[in-house]
């Protein structure tokens, strides 16, 4: 009797199921097709601060366990955002990688294949698209692409430098401020660029802005400011066992400007990075001071990695991990529900433009070859991409052949454009890429699949 | 009593091939040891080997004329013979690097590659050191009773050209200015 009274009528159960089904049918697609940008929830679009550094390799951060360098501000950014621990550049060289960030396309598409081929003014940048969407935009810092300065569309401020063929100088670097040659106000370039960035943020805090802040640091000559110089003197650097003090004196490395012993250069690099971290902290503090934190996306990324003796190499360019892997952190308070997450999904430099457009609620052009990282930022369970294409084009006088490679979560297959034999690595078992599997039984098993993937990627198809 | 310089006093083999061969042998040993020693797995010795054979190879390349001249001069080597003997480590290194470059660049680019500052600086430094070695040998020859002028235009020009090259290609803007001049030449000459 009591059991009968407690029994839920079948009619109620059916109507409950019906209601749930209606809710799933109606609300689900709404969620699915809702704009990913914050514009949907707020009339005001999110501000975007994109910070790019030069030659900062992925693991040179205290949060990731680097034994020497201190990067408390980057660590803070990582704790407050999503840190992509498998972020890569599709070409590990300054100019092509920078053009990829701006356009969301591969080097073979945007045309800046090396440090010699000029920028094509027909290229469309995410800054241009954001401007069309109502953003106030600024490009501050290193342009460093061959040829004369570009005619970038959609920029309200363009502050850069042309000294030393666009590499700039660490001290007293003359700037080009909106087309006008302007002497440096502060002696140290990273501080000077940050000052311009802070001023831009303060002037435009009442409207949606996009700041592209591109530092010279931490490129060679690795010069920290005087107060940081010598900070890591005497510290054990834990350099790779295959390296030695005079790797940098190899004639092919001399072009990289690394004339002194390896450890001397590396210490200066780490000190310069520490100085850069300090300036990034000033940007983050300014965001807080202006009360913009909840409506400002901050992206930090490096343009390529750097070898410090691994594989007995210096510089970048090659397809090994130290060269292609970069730090990538995205802080987006309105979007990321689990700040501090380390995301293992593979992210690329070509993904940044579509990601920023997506977050701003701007349509992503079909011509962009990267994909938006917003789904991964929102949901840690998103799988991410399966494989991607790495490409490197001859860059005289650096004696490195044309390279094309496919990288998956666990494997990498590299082809060279000269007599150098191809390489295949099991990244899970051999993360330092010391054992080439080509010619082994395991290599023979893996090769056809990876070769097929590479061929598809070369044709622009998804693997 | 030691004799003064007498051109062609010893055979070609003794006055040229021996000093040149010795220079080549020392360079080869340094290059070979530096290239392969790290694979043997003696990390405690690896740094020492890098200093002796890595940095040492570059230093030897520049200082080779001092040794080559002292061996060749008093065996009667002629000017071009002792100059060439001193240049052997540099030339061997250059050929080795060009061989590797030829695998990446076209023949024209490879030839232009040889004009890069790392090679030119070393070439001029070896030339300067040849000038120094020549003067040292002349002073020694003078002390042995030889009749000659020590300070002449040729060795002094060699020394000055070495210093000028060092300044232009390495010291001026940390080598960056010269590098971009070199790059401009490449852009003008080649379809990249």
Interface residues (C-beta under 8 A of the other chain):
Chain A: X114 X116 X117 X164 X165 X167 X221 X241 X242 X244 X245 X246 X247 X249 X251 X252 X254 X255 X257 X259 X312 X394 X396 X397 X399 X400 X401 X418 X419 X420
Chain B: X38 X43 X46 X47 X49 X50 X51 X54 X55 X58 X93 X97 X100 X101 X103 X104 X105 X109 X112 X113 X116 X117 X118 X119 X170 X173 X174 X175 X176 X177 X179 X180 X182 X183 X186 X187 X190 X192
